[in-house]
Each structure stands twice: as C-alpha cells, then as structure tokens.
Amino acid sequence: MEKIQSENEEIAYRQQVVNEYRADVEKLARYLPWLESKKGSSVQQSYSGSGVEKNSIAFPVYDSTLLAFVKEAQRTKLMDRNYRYVYSRCRIRIVEDELMAVKRSTIKEMDVLKAILSRYVMEGMTKGKRWSEAVENGVFLAAISKMKENLDFWDHPLQTRVVKVSEEEKKEKDKGKPAQKDTFF
C-alpha cells in the first residue's frame, strides 16, 4: 500500500514539474536551432570604432539573437538566484562538470538544470563573456535540450511510452530478418 502511494506521489511530482516549467522551456526551445548552429563559434565582438579605444575601453557587442534569448530566459521561472548552492552541492567546478551534470539530470534534477542556466544568464549581466561562453561551450544548448527532453518524456502517459518502446523493439527485431513476400492464392 505504501509503495502504491509513493509511486502516486512521484507521478504527481513529475506532473507538477511538467506543468510548472513546460511553457517556459518551450519559449527557450525556439532558440535550440540557433544555439546548435553557433556552438563553438563566437557570438560577440568588441566595439572599438569611433575612437573609443583612445578615451575608453572596448565593450562587447552581442548577437541580437543571443540578447533575445537572454531576455526571454530572464522572464522565466527557470532563473534561480541560489544557483551557487546547487553548484556547491553537486560539486560543479568547471564546464565539463556542468555538461556531465546536465547529461545525468532527470526530471527530479530540474534544479540542477535551472542552476546551470541561471549562472550564465545572471553572471552575464556583470561579466561580459559569460553569455558568449555558454553559447560557445554548448552549455545553453545542453541545458535547454535536456530540460525539453525530460519534460517531453514525462508529459506523455505511461501507456504511450510503453507502446513506443515496443514498436521500436519490433523494428529492431525486424531488421535482422529477411523480408517476407506476400503470396496470394
């Protein structure tokens, strides 16, 4: 009896997470193709025209799509001002740690994904290179993709997921068999 109640609570929690974050993740998921295309390349330039370098320092000029993405992210429930706590708890120190944490995250670790996204969005407001680093390293892409993947998986009823798995298994089994010819009598 306790096991059934525990499972029901877990299902209710997952559904709550899906309902809470679905709209925000969908807004940011629109940027996935752009993030994919810009991974590994710079999305900022330093403005030094009009004699700025004589009297001042050069400042970064960002890709307009990046600025739109950041503004959209700032307006979502996905921002977590306590992201440093999650980094400490999960022992995340370098970019590789962030990417591994994203890769391992399930729907229950939505706080980890939010923390990684939040770090780059919030620190980018004071540290000029953070936003472009997140695009170049693929951190924004990985975090948003994983959020979408987790929400998509748990947004479908259990029966639908089982049917899809059995169809895929059937296709795999059929690959090894020779094609059968239809015979008519």
HELIX and SHEET records of a PDB file:
HELIX    1   1 GLU A    2  ALA A   29  1                                  28    
HELIX    2   2 LEU A   32  LYS A   38  1                                   7    
HELIX    3   3 VAL A   52  ASN A   55  1                                   4    
HELIX    4   4 SER A   64  GLN A   74  1                                  11    
HELIX    5   5 TYR A   83  ARG A   89  1                                   7    
HELIX    6   6 VAL A   95  ARG A  104  1                                  10    
HELIX    7   7 ILE A  107  GLU A  109  5                                   3    
HELIX    8   8 MET A  110  GLU A  123  1                                  14    
HELIX    9   9 ARG A  130  ASN A  137  1                                   8    
HELIX   10  10 VAL A  139  TRP A  154  1                                  16    
HELIX   11  11 LEU A  158  LYS A  175  1                                  18    
SHEET    1   A 2 GLN A  44  TYR A  47  0                                        
SHEET    2   A 2 PHE A  59  TYR A  62 -1                                        
END                                                                             
